[in-house]
Amino acid sequence: MLIDTYGRVATDLRVSLTDRCNLRCTYCMPEEGLQWLAKPDLLTDDEIVRLIDIAVRTLGITEVRFTGGEPLLRPGLVGIVERVAALEPRPQMSLTTNGIGLKRTATALKAAGLDRVNISLDTLRPDVFKILTRRDRHKDVIEGLHAAREAGLTPVKVNSVLMPGLNEDEAPDLLSWAVEHDYELRFIEQMPLDAQHGWKRDGMVTAGDILASLRTRFELTPEGDDERGSAPAERWIVDGGPHRVGVIASVTRPFCAACDRTRLTADGQVRTCLFAREETDLRAALRSGAPDEEIARIWRLAMWGKKAGAGLDDPSFVQPDRPMSAIGG
């Protein structure tokens, strides 16, 4: 079991498979990209599967989310999914992706055992997409969404970040489109995880802004805390159902008290929180020949020291050194 001093138990493991990405979203990284991790620093496929096996067999993990950077850039992704699906007990598996490349891989990922996907799409307008991502790949993402639904990677969840002056007016249009195509839309407040450290609280599009915009066109009924559990998204029933819309308000409505996540970076570091400035090295233990029991002990100790909250409301908050592309979303 991965328990901390506040009684929270981690059952959800987020695994970053690579720090690389084929987009350059303005809220994540600079146009020129980043200094990528060297290949020897990355966990191998075998090391990833071994750590997940320890997590599900020994530490109580029941859900695994593959993230990046962009996880579809990982050459061995389908094989990793297939091997994790064969573990006992078998965890639920999902993937967070920008959708580029999903058109050609969705069927193989489903056959390997992937349960569902979260796909990032911030705008319905190709011109705005190009400004936000610095790439002209809007059509590829739309095709990836369709392929995921056709392959049965459902529910297909769509993650959207609204940015002032670019797409902040699109919330109602995005929800109307998601309802039409049977996708579950989730808005995410922009978080201080950009490589440029350009995030500013002032002017950000908040959960309150998003909900006010949606209510100009839709009737929203709160789903309630009992349904939410430890999920990061607050959800609302749209026009009486059956569709839902979620808002992940990490900045203005933090949900740290119910957090059940532990994170593994692409280079084998345990992070107890997206906003943590400390990491615990599992790669060194793996490569020095440590037995599973020792790796589990190190992981437990790391989680025991998890802080009460992310500290975003603290004036002394300091943004993590590593951007979201390096630690997984």
C-alpha positions as CSV (number, residue, x, y, z in Angstrom):
1,M,0.0,0.0,0.0
2,L,1.1,3.5,-0.8
3,I,-0.1,5.6,2.1
4,D,0.9,9.1,3.3
5,T,0.9,10.8,6.6
6,Y,-2.5,12.3,5.9
7,G,-4.1,8.9,5.3
8,R,-4.4,9.2,1.5
9,V,-3.8,5.9,-0.3
10,A,-2.5,6.0,-3.9
11,T,-4.1,3.5,-6.2
12,D,-3.7,5.5,-9.5
13,L,-0.2,5.4,-11.2
14,R,0.7,7.9,-13.9
15,V,3.6,6.6,-16.0
16,S,5.4,9.1,-18.3
17,L,6.8,7.1,-21.2
18,T,8.8,9.9,-22.9
19,D,9.5,13.6,-22.4
20,R,9.3,14.2,-26.2
21,C,6.3,15.7,-27.9
22,N,5.3,16.5,-31.5
23,L,3.4,19.6,-30.6
24,R,4.7,22.9,-29.0
25,C,1.7,24.0,-27.0
26,T,2.3,27.5,-25.7
27,Y,1.3,26.6,-22.1
28,C,3.8,23.7,-22.0
29,M,7.0,24.4,-23.9
30,P,8.8,26.9,-26.0
31,E,8.6,26.8,-29.8
32,E,12.2,25.5,-30.2
33,G,11.4,22.6,-27.9
34,L,13.4,21.4,-24.9
35,Q,16.6,19.5,-24.1
36,W,15.3,16.0,-24.3
37,L,16.4,13.2,-22.0
38,A,19.2,11.1,-23.4
39,K,18.1,7.6,-24.3
40,P,20.3,5.9,-21.6
41,D,18.4,8.0,-19.0
42,L,15.0,6.7,-20.0
43,L,13.6,3.6,-18.5
44,T,13.6,0.7,-20.8
45,D,10.4,-1.2,-21.7
46,D,11.4,-4.0,-19.3
47,E,12.1,-1.5,-16.5
48,I,8.7,0.2,-17.0
49,V,6.8,-3.1,-16.9
50,R,8.8,-4.3,-13.8
51,L,7.9,-1.1,-11.9
52,I,4.3,-1.4,-12.8
53,D,4.3,-5.0,-11.8
54,I,5.7,-4.1,-8.4
55,A,3.1,-1.3,-8.1
56,V,0.1,-3.5,-8.9
57,R,1.3,-6.7,-7.2
58,T,2.8,-5.2,-4.0
59,L,1.7,-1.6,-3.6
60,G,-2.1,-1.7,-4.3
61,I,-2.1,0.2,-7.7
62,T,-5.4,-0.6,-9.6
63,E,-5.2,2.0,-12.4
64,V,-2.3,2.9,-14.7
65,R,-2.3,5.9,-17.0
66,F,0.3,6.2,-19.7
67,T,1.4,9.8,-20.4
68,G,4.3,11.8,-21.8
69,G,5.3,14.1,-23.3
70,E,3.4,12.3,-26.1
71,P,3.2,8.6,-25.3
72,L,2.4,7.6,-28.9
73,L,6.0,8.5,-29.7
74,R,7.3,5.6,-27.5
75,P,8.3,2.9,-30.0
76,G,7.4,0.0,-27.6
77,L,4.0,1.4,-26.5
78,V,1.8,-1.4,-27.8
79,G,4.1,-4.0,-26.3
80,I,4.2,-2.3,-23.0
81,V,0.4,-2.2,-22.9
82,E,0.1,-5.8,-23.8
83,R,2.6,-6.9,-21.1
84,V,0.8,-4.8,-18.4
85,A,-2.5,-6.2,-19.5
86,A,-1.1,-9.7,-18.6
87,L,-0.1,-8.7,-15.1
88,E,-1.9,-10.2,-12.1
89,P,-3.9,-8.4,-10.8
90,R,-4.7,-6.7,-14.1
91,P,-4.9,-2.9,-13.7
92,Q,-7.3,-0.6,-15.6
93,M,-5.2,1.1,-18.3
94,S,-5.7,4.5,-20.0
95,L,-3.6,6.8,-22.2
96,T,-3.4,10.6,-22.3
97,T,-2.4,11.7,-25.8
98,N,-2.6,14.6,-28.2
99,G,-4.2,12.3,-30.6
100,I,-1.6,12.6,-33.4
101,G,-0.9,9.1,-34.6
102,L,-3.9,7.6,-32.9
103,K,-5.6,7.0,-36.2
104,R,-3.0,4.3,-37.0
105,T,-2.6,2.9,-33.5
106,A,-6.0,2.9,-31.9
107,T,-7.0,-0.6,-33.0
108,A,-3.6,-2.1,-32.0
109,L,-3.8,-0.4,-28.6
110,K,-7.3,-1.8,-28.0
111,A,-6.2,-5.3,-29.0
112,A,-3.2,-5.0,-26.7
113,G,-5.6,-4.3,-23.7
114,L,-5.8,-0.5,-23.4
115,D,-9.2,0.4,-21.9
116,R,-9.7,4.0,-22.9
117,V,-8.0,7.3,-23.9
118,N,-7.9,11.0,-22.9
119,I,-7.2,13.2,-25.9
120,S,-6.1,16.8,-25.7
121,L,-8.0,19.3,-28.0
122,D,-8.2,22.9,-27.0
123,T,-10.1,24.4,-30.0
124,L,-12.4,23.5,-32.9
125,R,-10.7,26.1,-35.1
126,P,-7.7,24.9,-37.1
127,D,-6.2,28.4,-37.2
128,V,-6.3,28.7,-33.5
129,F,-5.0,25.2,-33.0
130,K,-2.0,26.2,-35.1
131,I,-1.3,29.2,-32.9
132,L,-1.7,27.3,-29.7
133,T,0.3,24.3,-30.7
134,R,2.7,25.8,-33.3
135,R,1.8,22.9,-35.6
136,D,-0.8,22.4,-38.3
137,R,-2.2,19.1,-37.1
138,H,-5.8,19.8,-36.2
139,K,-7.2,17.3,-38.7
140,D,-4.9,14.6,-37.4
141,V,-6.3,15.0,-33.8
142,I,-9.9,15.0,-35.1
143,E,-9.2,11.8,-37.0
144,G,-7.5,10.3,-33.9
145,L,-10.6,11.0,-31.8
146,H,-12.8,9.3,-34.3
147,A,-10.5,6.3,-34.5
148,A,-10.4,5.9,-30.7
149,R,-14.2,5.8,-30.5
150,E,-14.4,3.4,-33.4
151,A,-11.8,1.1,-31.8
152,G,-13.8,1.0,-28.5
153,L,-11.4,3.0,-26.4
154,T,-14.3,4.5,-24.5
155,P,-15.4,6.6,-22.9
156,V,-13.2,8.9,-25.0
157,K,-12.4,11.9,-22.9
158,V,-11.4,15.3,-24.4
159,N,-9.1,17.6,-22.3
160,S,-9.3,21.3,-23.2
161,V,-7.3,24.2,-21.8
162,L,-8.7,27.7,-22.4
163,M,-6.3,30.6,-22.9
164,P,-7.1,34.3,-22.7
165,G,-7.3,36.0,-26.1
166,L,-7.1,32.7,-28.0
167,N,-9.9,30.2,-27.3
168,E,-11.5,31.4,-24.1
169,D,-14.8,32.0,-26.0
170,E,-15.0,28.4,-27.2
171,A,-16.3,26.6,-24.1
172,P,-20.0,26.3,-25.3
173,D,-19.0,25.3,-28.8
174,L,-16.6,22.6,-27.5
175,L,-19.3,21.2,-25.3
176,S,-21.9,21.2,-28.1
177,W,-19.4,19.4,-30.3
178,A,-18.5,16.8,-27.6
179,V,-22.2,16.0,-26.9
180,E,-22.8,15.6,-30.7
181,H,-19.9,13.1,-31.0
182,D,-20.4,11.4,-27.7
183,Y,-17.1,12.5,-26.2
184,E,-16.8,13.4,-22.5
185,L,-15.3,16.9,-22.3
186,R,-13.2,18.1,-19.4
187,F,-11.8,21.6,-19.1
188,I,-8.5,22.0,-17.3
189,E,-7.3,25.2,-15.8
190,Q,-3.9,26.3,-17.1
191,M,-1.3,25.1,-14.5
192,P,2.1,26.5,-13.6
193,L,4.0,23.7,-15.4
194,D,5.3,25.5,-18.6
195,A,9.0,25.3,-19.4
196,Q,9.1,29.0,-19.9
197,H,7.8,29.8,-16.4
198,G,5.4,32.3,-18.0
199,W,2.3,31.2,-16.1
200,K,0.5,34.0,-14.3
201,R,-2.5,33.6,-12.1
202,D,-3.9,37.0,-13.1
203,G,-5.8,36.7,-16.3
204,M,-6.1,32.9,-16.4
205,V,-9.4,31.4,-17.4
206,T,-10.8,29.9,-14.2
207,A,-13.3,27.2,-13.5
208,G,-15.8,29.9,-12.6
209,D,-15.2,31.6,-15.9
210,I,-15.7,28.3,-17.8
211,L,-18.9,27.4,-16.0
212,A,-20.4,30.9,-16.5
213,S,-19.7,30.6,-20.2
214,L,-21.2,27.1,-20.4
215,R,-24.4,28.2,-18.6
216,T,-25.1,30.8,-21.4
217,R,-26.2,27.8,-23.5
218,F,-26.6,24.8,-21.2
219,E,-28.3,23.8,-18.0
220,L,-25.7,22.3,-15.7
221,T,-26.6,20.1,-12.7
222,P,-23.8,19.2,-10.2
223,E,-23.1,15.5,-10.2
224,G,-22.1,15.6,-6.5
225,D,-19.2,14.6,-4.4
226,D,-20.4,11.0,-3.9
227,E,-20.0,10.4,-7.7
228,R,-16.7,12.3,-7.9
229,G,-14.8,10.3,-5.4
230,S,-11.1,11.0,-5.8
231,A,-11.4,12.0,-9.5
232,P,-9.7,15.4,-10.3
233,A,-12.7,16.6,-12.3
234,E,-15.8,18.1,-10.8
235,R,-18.6,17.0,-13.2
236,W,-21.9,18.5,-14.2
237,I,-24.9,16.8,-16.0
238,V,-25.6,18.6,-19.2
239,D,-29.3,19.5,-19.9
240,G,-30.6,16.7,-17.8
241,G,-28.3,14.0,-19.1
242,P,-26.9,11.6,-20.1
243,H,-23.9,13.7,-21.1
244,R,-21.4,15.1,-18.5
245,V,-18.9,17.9,-18.6
246,G,-16.0,18.1,-16.2
247,V,-13.7,20.9,-14.9
248,I,-10.3,20.2,-13.4
249,A,-9.6,23.3,-11.3
250,S,-6.2,22.5,-9.9
251,V,-5.5,26.2,-9.2
252,T,-8.8,27.7,-8.0
253,R,-10.5,24.6,-6.5
254,P,-7.6,22.2,-5.5
255,F,-8.6,18.6,-4.7
256,C,-5.4,17.6,-2.9
257,A,-7.3,16.1,0.1
258,A,-8.7,13.3,-2.1
259,C,-5.6,12.7,-4.2
260,D,-4.9,9.0,-4.9
261,R,-2.1,9.4,-7.5
262,T,1.5,8.5,-7.6
263,R,3.7,9.4,-10.6
264,L,6.6,7.9,-12.4
265,T,8.7,10.0,-14.8
266,A,10.2,8.8,-18.0
267,D,13.6,8.6,-16.3
268,G,12.4,6.6,-13.3
269,Q,11.7,9.2,-10.6
270,V,8.8,9.0,-8.3
271,R,6.8,12.2,-7.9
272,T,4.2,12.5,-5.3
273,C,2.5,15.5,-7.0
274,L,2.6,17.3,-10.3
275,F,3.8,20.4,-8.5
276,A,6.4,18.6,-6.3
277,R,10.0,19.9,-6.4
278,E,11.4,16.7,-4.9
279,E,11.8,13.3,-6.6
280,T,12.8,9.9,-5.5
281,D,15.1,7.8,-7.8
282,L,13.9,4.3,-8.6
283,R,16.0,3.9,-11.7
284,A,19.2,3.7,-9.7
285,A,17.8,1.0,-7.5
286,L,16.6,-0.9,-10.6
287,R,20.0,-0.7,-12.3
288,S,22.0,-1.6,-9.2
289,G,20.2,-4.9,-8.9
290,A,17.8,-4.1,-6.0
291,P,15.1,-6.8,-5.4
292,D,11.4,-5.9,-5.8
293,E,11.0,-5.6,-2.1
294,E,13.7,-2.9,-1.8
295,I,12.2,-0.9,-4.7
296,A,8.7,-1.2,-3.1
297,R,10.2,0.1,0.2
298,I,11.8,3.1,-1.5
299,W,8.5,3.9,-3.2
300,R,6.5,3.6,0.0
301,L,8.9,5.9,1.8
302,A,8.6,8.5,-1.0
303,M,4.8,8.5,-0.8
304,W,4.8,8.6,3.0
305,G,6.4,12.1,2.7
306,K,3.8,13.5,0.4
307,K,2.8,17.0,1.3
308,A,-0.7,18.0,2.2
309,G,-1.3,20.1,-0.9
310,A,0.3,21.5,-4.0
311,G,0.7,24.9,-2.3
312,L,-0.6,27.0,-5.3
313,D,-2.3,29.3,-2.9
314,D,0.9,30.0,-1.1
315,P,2.5,33.3,-2.1
316,S,5.9,31.7,-1.8
317,F,5.0,28.9,-4.3
318,V,7.9,28.1,-6.6
319,Q,7.1,26.4,-10.0
320,P,8.7,23.0,-10.4
321,D,11.9,22.9,-12.4
322,R,10.7,20.2,-14.8
323,P,7.8,21.1,-17.2
324,M,4.7,19.0,-17.7
325,S,6.2,17.4,-20.8
326,A,8.9,15.8,-18.6
327,I,6.8,14.6,-15.7
328,G,3.5,13.5,-17.3
329,G,0.1,15.1,-17.1
